[in-house]
Amino acid sequence: MATKRILITGAAGFIGSHLSDRFIKEGYQVIGMDNLITGNLANIEHLFSLKEFEFYHHDVSRFVHVPGKLDYILHFASPASPIDYLKMPIQTLKVGSLGTHNLLGLAKEKKSRLLIASTSEVYGDPLVHPQREDYWGNVNPIGPRGVYDEAKRFQEAITMAYHRYHQLETRIVRIFNTYGPRMRVEDGRVLPAFFSQAIKGQDLSVFGDGSQTRSFCYVDDLVEGIYRLLLSDYVYPVNLGNPQEITVKEFAEEILLLVKGSKSKIAYHPLPEDDPKQRRPDISIAQKILNWEPKVDRKEGLTRTYEYFKQVVV
């Protein structure tokens, strides 16, 4: 059987690099693509010597061409943390709109199956808890976070339009909070911030009173879910995340227990505008359609992630 070829955009990013590893392990020829505005070549440098991997330094917001056949496309290119998309609002909107349009066109030309990385942020600051895929969300389109939320909502809409109008094979994953090795230290999201601060002995920045909740899924579990979704027959959005919910304050306390000897304490700051108060996925569809649920418990996942941050935090 001929080797399957897959294009992964955002391949030098946190999740994209783990996906590259997984598909090479599964015997695929992987074409990685990244413009490196938030990605890091260090995440994929171990792949450059492999004949199964090639890399294109390219911005998918511009015309995308890949020679030869393509069986699958994973669109994971986008700034993905508030610190990034608040700093790069236009690029964030463009990669979700123009970038997605370019990749849909490529998928149509190559007769590829395209999976897009959407996000729990399409639910905004939710009025329904936990969040199910049939919930339409509570998003402020003109707020500072709207550039990311609306880019992803548009991405889902144009993907479904291509599926319905062109009969394109498409898949949509809505990713909830994910963590693990290769997260950027300066990412701005809660886990890298807490680990970095605890290792440096700085106070942990908790916004609001810390009662807002998040649900953390280890990256290996997420990658398994994405792999199963890509190869499934299900065309509608699927939540992938860990339904085990924890408050941000409790999470900070867990990090302080893990980073033994840290002199850090918790410091409270004003809550950012439009910051979601609750975040927990309903994963019933993933359980039923993909036979998927997270396997790595938070203590084990945090221990593995701490080993990584000990090496990269300076």
N, C-alpha and C positions, 0 to 999 in steps of 0.2 A: 504494500500500500504506500502511495506517495506521501512524503512528509507534509504535514499540514503547516501552513504559514500563517502567522498571526502578527498584526501590527498593534503595538501597545503605545498609545500616546501618554505623555507624562511618565515615561519609563524610568526616568532618573529620580522620581519622587518617592515618597515613603511607600505608598501602596503599590505604585507602578513597578517599583524595583522588586518587590516581593512577588508580584504577578509574573514578572519576567523569569524569576527563578523557578516558579511553579511550572510554567508552560515549557520551559527547557527540560525540566525534570520529566515532564509528561511526553517528551519526544518531539515537541514542536520546533519549527524554525521561527525564532522571535526577531521581529524588526522593532527596535525601540526608537521612539521619537520624543524629543524634548527640546524646548528652547532655553532651558536651564535658568529661567528667572527665579524659580523657587526650587527646582530640582538640583541634584548634586551628583556629579559623575562618580564620586566615591561610592555611591550606593550600588553602582553597576560595574565598577572597574574590574571586578572578579569575573565578569562575563566576556570581556573584550577579547580574550584569547580563545574563546570557543567558536568553532565554525558554525554553531547553531544560532549565533547572535550577531546582529549587525545594528549599527546605530546611525540615526540621522539627527543632526542638530538643526531643528526646524521649528518654526512657529506655525501651529495648525490654523491660526487665524488667516494665514495666507494659503494660496492654492497648495494642495497636498497631492503629490504623485509618488507612488511606490511601484517600481517595475516588477513585472511578473505577477503570478497569481497570488491572491490573498483569500484565505478561507474565512478568517475572522478578524475583526477590529475591536479593540477595547479602548474606549475614549475616556482616559483618566487625566487628561491635561486640564489643569485649572489651578490658580491659587486656591487654597482650601482652608486657610485659617483667617480669622478676622484681621489680624495684624497685616496680612498680605493683601486681602481684597480691599481693605480700607486705604492702603497705600497705593494700590494699582486697580482702581475701580473700572477704568475703561478696558484695560486688558482682560479683567475678569468677565465683563459683559461680552467682549469680543470672542473669547475662547468658548463661551457657552453658546453663542449665537452663530457667528461666522465660522468658528472652528467646527462646531457640530454640523453645520450645513456642508462644509467642505468634506467632512468625513462621511456624511450620508451620501454625498455625490460619488465619493470614491467607492463606497460599499456598493452602490448601485452599478457603477461601471464594472467592478470586479465580481459582482454577484456574491459578495461577502455577507456574513452575518455580523451585525454591529451591536455591541453592548455598550451602553452609556452609563457613566458613573453619576447618578443623581445623589441626593442627600436628604437627610432628615430635616434639613433647613427648609425644604419646600413646605413643611408644616408650620413654619414660623414659630411664634409664641403660642403653642397649641391650646385650644379650648376643649380638646378631647384628649383623654388619657386612659390607657396608653394610645399611641398613634397607630391607626390602621391605614392601610393603603387607600381605602375609600374615603378618608378624611381629606377635604380640599385645602385645609390649612388656614392660618391666620397671619398673613405676611403684610408688612408695611412696604409697599413698592417704592416709596420715595425716601425711606429711612436709609441710614448709612450701610446697613447690612443688606438692603434690597438689591444691591448690585450682584451679590452672590445668589441670594434666594431666587430672584427673578431670572437670572441667567440659567439657573438649573430648571426652573419651571418652564421657561421657553424651550430649553433643551429637550425636556420630556415631550412638549407639545409638538415640536417639529419632527421628533423621532416617530411619534405615533402617526403623524400626517404622512410621512414617508412609508410607514408600514401599511397604512390603509390605502393610500393613493397609488403607490408603486409596488405594493406587495413585497416590500423589502423585509428581510428577516432581521428583526430588532429585539433587543432585550433591555430592560431598565432595572438597575439596582439602586435602591435608596439606602445609602450607607449612614449608619449611626456612629457615634463616637468610637473611633478605632485607635488602638495604641500598640506600641511594640518598638523593637529596634529600628533605627534609621529615621525616626522622627527628628526633625530639626530642633536643635537646642533653642533657637530664637523663634520658634514656631508661633508662640503667643497663646497656644491653646493650653488648657489647664494642666495636663500631665507633664509636658516638657517644662512648663514654667515651674511647677512644684518641684520636680526632680532637680532642676538647675538651681533653684533657690535653696533647697535643702542641702545639696552637696556643697554649695558655696557658703552655707551658714547664714543666708539671708532669710528674712521673714517671708513666709508664704503669702502671696497676694490672693485673698479671697474677696470676691466682689459681692456687694450686698451683705446679707447676714449669713450667707453660705447655705441657706435652706433650699436653693435651687438644685434640681437633680440632673444627673447625667447617667448614662448606661454605657459602660466601657466594654468593648469587644476586642479580644486579642487578634492581631493581624492574621495569624495563621488560620483562625476560624473564618474570618472574613474572606480570605482568599479561597478557601474550600467552598464557601457559599457561592462566590462569583463563578468559580469553575463549574459548579453544578448548574447554575442558572444559565450560563452560556450554552451548555450542551442540552438544556431542557427545551421543551416546546412552549413554554409560557411567555407570552408577549407583553403582559401588563407589569406595572411596577411591583417590585418585591422588596420589602424591608429586610435588611440584614444588619443585625446588631445583637447585643446581649441584653435581654430583658431584666437583668439583675440591676436594679436602680439603687443609686447611692447619692446622698447629698454632697455638695462640693466641700462642705466643712468636714464631713466624715472622711471624704477622700483625702483631704489634706492631712488629717490625723493618721490615716493609713500610711501615707508617704513618710511622715515623720517617724513612725514606728519602724519602717523599713530601713531608712537611712540612719543607722545607729550612730550615736555620737554627735548628730547634728544639733547645733545650738539654735536652730531656727524656731520661731514661734509663728502663730497665725496673725496676720495683719489684715484688717478689713478696709475695703475701699468702696466708693460708690459704684452701683451697678451700671454697666454700660447700657446705652439706649437699645431697646428692642431685644435685649438678651433673653433667650427663652428661659422660663421658670421651671419647666418640666421637660424631660426628654426620656422616653422609654418606648422601644418598639414593640408592637404586637407582631410576633413572628409566626402566626398561625399559617400563613400562606407558604412561607419557606419550609415550615415543618411538613406541611401536607404535600406540596408540589416537589420539593427538593429533598425531602427527608433530611433536613439540615437543622441543626441547632448548635450553639457554641459548646465546645468541649473543655477549653482551657479556663480554669477558674481564675479569678482576679488575683489571688495571692501568688499563684504560679506565674501568671503573665507579668505581674509587676516585678517579680524577682528577676525574670529574664530581661525585662526592660531596664531595670536598675543596673544590671551588669553592663549594658550598652552605654547608659548615660555616665557611668563612672569613667568610661574610657574617653568620652568626647567632651564632657564639661570641663573647662579649664578656668 
